[in-house]
Amino acid sequence: MPDVGVDVRLFRKTITVNLALQGGGAHGAFTWGVLDRLLQEDQLKIGWISATSAGAVNAVALAAGLAEGGREAARAKLRALWEAVHQAGVPDLLRLNPFLYGLSRSSSMAQVATLWSPYEFNPLGFDPLRRVLTTLIDFDSVRKGPVELLIAATEVATGRARLFRRAGLTVESVLASACLPTLHHAVVIDGVAYWDGGFSANPDLITLAMESPVPDTLIVQINPLVRHGLPTGAREISGQVNRLTFNAPLLRDIEVIETVRETIRGPAWWGRKARLRQLAQHRFHLVEAGRYTSVLSDDSKMKADMELFTHLFGAGRVEADKWLDLHGRAVGRRETVDLKARFLAHEAPVAPADGPVTSTSARAFREPDPQPARSAE
């Protein structure tokens, strides 16, 4: 896909925006494209980043690059990350087990997970994402860097969200945020076991809006809100359950925000706590991948395929460019997405006028592919 040009006249002054990055496995390559495009705007600064799972992986790569060498270093770090994920390909534990490798070539990793728990088919807890992160990300630089991070993981015992912040961030924090329990051992930190953050915060909007000094947040939404058609096959049902499960925390946060806004508008609003006023007045913006990801198979979330990555990367750049052109000048002035109408309406959102994407690369990933990879949901 051709590169999207940069409009250097877009901003007359420096503006700052937070980022809220949803998880979505390999579909997180869309977020890579969005970030790549945003980094080309010299007068657009990144404030705080709230992120989960694949969003968390993108977030730490962005933060590490900015800390080490600025915008171009961040773009290079993100590209190196996704190329490394592609190079990791089929996890080595499968290559070393002829039976599992043969099974992986005729079915998805998700199907393997229905037969055994990760403690059975991967007793040593091998995780290729750990190797990618430890090789590419200098977590000391991230901890000392300029970008505050809120990386969400879910406590196994309670189901509550734990937000790992920049000062204490480690590779374990990111792995915890991206730990799908059907594929990977729980990540234990200070005696507490964690699973994927998507179960509890995907991503956390409340803390971000209440604590960040930056009053604007751009949400990068990966998972489509609606997928029509009744799922009847085992894979389709599982995919729909996962989509509903991992969208639920985002919808919950937006319900809270809208409830607070209605409360603040009521009588004696001036008596409300300052933090609630800050939450109610926070301005949200949105770049969404739904028109691209809704036509992809659920199994494509676990494919380390560079063609898929490239397709979604290009889509992310295109959508970010559209947002910058249409709404970039509104940052710092007004909200550009109607959260209530977009996320809480009972009717399904209408697709853009140009319709869903049906490019060759999108069609190629509608059906399952035998090459599994680690999924950061």
Secondary structure, 3 states (H helix, E strand, C coil): CCCCCCCCCCCCCCEEEEEEECCCHHHHHHHHHHHHHHCCCCCEEEEEEEEECHHHHHHHHHHHHHHHHCHHHHHHHHHHHHHHHHHHCCCHHHHCCHHHHHHHCCCCHHHHHHHCCHHHHCCCCCCHHHHHHHHHCCHHHHHHCCCCEEEEEEECCCCCEEEEEHHHCCHHHHHHHCCCCCCCCCEEECCEEEEEHHHCCCCCCHHHHHHCCCCEEEEEECCCCCCCCCCCCHHHHHHHHHHHHHHHHHHHHHHHHHHHHHHHCCCCHHHCCHHHHHHHHCEEEEEECHHHHCCCCHHHHHCCCHHHHHHHHHHHHHHHHHHHHHHHHHCCCCCCCCHHHHHHCCCCCCCCCCCCCCCHHHHHCCCCCCCCCCCCC
